Amino acid sequence: MILTIDPVRLGSAIALSGGYLAMCAAIWRARPKVRRAAPPGSADWLVVYATQTGSAEYLAERTAATMATGGLSARAVCMSELDAGALHSATRVLFIVSTYGEGDAPDSGARFAAQAMGSTPDLSQLHYAVLALGDSSYTNYCGFGRALDGWLAAHGATPLFDRIEVDRGKVEALAEWQHHVGRLAGTSDAPDWEAPGYGDWRIASRVLMNPGSAGAPLYRLGLVPFDGALPDWEAGDLAQVSAPLDPDHPREYSIASLRSEGELALMVRLQRREDGTLGAASGWLGVHALETDVIKLRVRAHQRFRLNGNAARPLIAIGNGSGLAGLRALIKSRIDAGNGDNWLLFGERNAAHDYLCREELQGWLAASHLARLDLAFSRDQSTPRYVQHLVREHAQELRSWVEEGAAIYVCGSLQGMAGGVHQALVEVLGAEKVEAMTLDARYRRDVY
């Protein structure tokens, strides 16, 4: 995923527990009873979020709950529901926005960035603040948050306090944000923002999925708790692993299995640093950890990649590499529910070594659990062929599925695949249709 979680507790007077990503992890807990998805003008304070994996949404809900603790009328609103007109009528807005890729708006903020931020409204009535979530390893760190702040100020809006930037869960930055929010609300009685702790898990199985591959090794791991039953999760959810060599910034992995299968499965690509050493998390999971070792793991609900309202729709699943993990769970969930209108478009390097889950996928196809299976192996011909080429090659059929109500889920690498597939979908379906599907939650992406 793009952002990581810092589980370190902050023992301060404002009782902010954990870092940004640790707080994001609290999505797993019961959702707070904060009113949402109502007309933006129906509250004195708006807390507007733009999120890709749910982090900004959770922080917006916690922020609105803090405001409500002080007796203020506050509402958390997705940026996709906000337009320039609604913003012009607002007087107090707190923005919590993540940055996607190299400085872009996340999917839920893309329309606002293209339309509202392309206009020149008079916002002199507006008082605002911006919490920008980002990762300084990317060139355009907090790019969307900075662009939003600049646009608001350029059109007359007055900042309540300086923009706060959060680099991969910096505790001090989040403490500063909650401090300001508490002052606005006139309260120090902040709600509990603490994330749940890690459970003790063990590796029940570990299989190399791509022996002989020209690419990095990819392992399928089956994990189970040392004690107790498996926790609940849904297809689309994530697992966070705290590696012993780098416990402060856990890694997130798409869960490849369903709870009913008796284990939590991951597909982990072995990462290698420039100096040749293995990645802290992937090296631990793929190579170093023994079956008797404790794996610190917790499950995080990923609302924006669950099936939710799309459960009964035909599913078009598109991805590459380890992205098959998230797609496999979604398809298996629909198969178990008796739905066979599933179409998988998947890409990897070579069919001989990188045809992941070959027997299972072929079995699903033969049993009509998959209606279609289209594969692109980039290195099996002189001209590279990627999964976005499949989208273009099957344009007519894809349009037909979408017209019949299909949802599109994309999972895999941010660089190359995600942008290529998105552009191909725009070419095949049209920009307006892709935007409409995004707003209707029929086009969802989990890319990293």
Beta strands, then each sheet from edge to edge (+ up, - down):
strand 1: 45-50
strand 2: 74-78
strand 3: 92-98
strand 4: 127-134
strand 5: 158-159
strand 6: 164-167
strand 7: 199-208
strand 8: 218-225
strand 9: 238-243
strand 10: 246-254
strand 11: 264-269
strand 12: 295-300
strand 13: 315-320
strand 14: 342-348
strand 15: 372-377
strand 16: 407-412
strand 17: 443-447
sheet 1: 2+ 1+ 3+ 4+ 5+
sheet 2: 2+ 1+ 3+ 4+ 6+
sheet 3: 10+ 9- 12+ 7- 8+ 11-
sheet 4: 15+ 14+ 13+ 16+ 17+
end
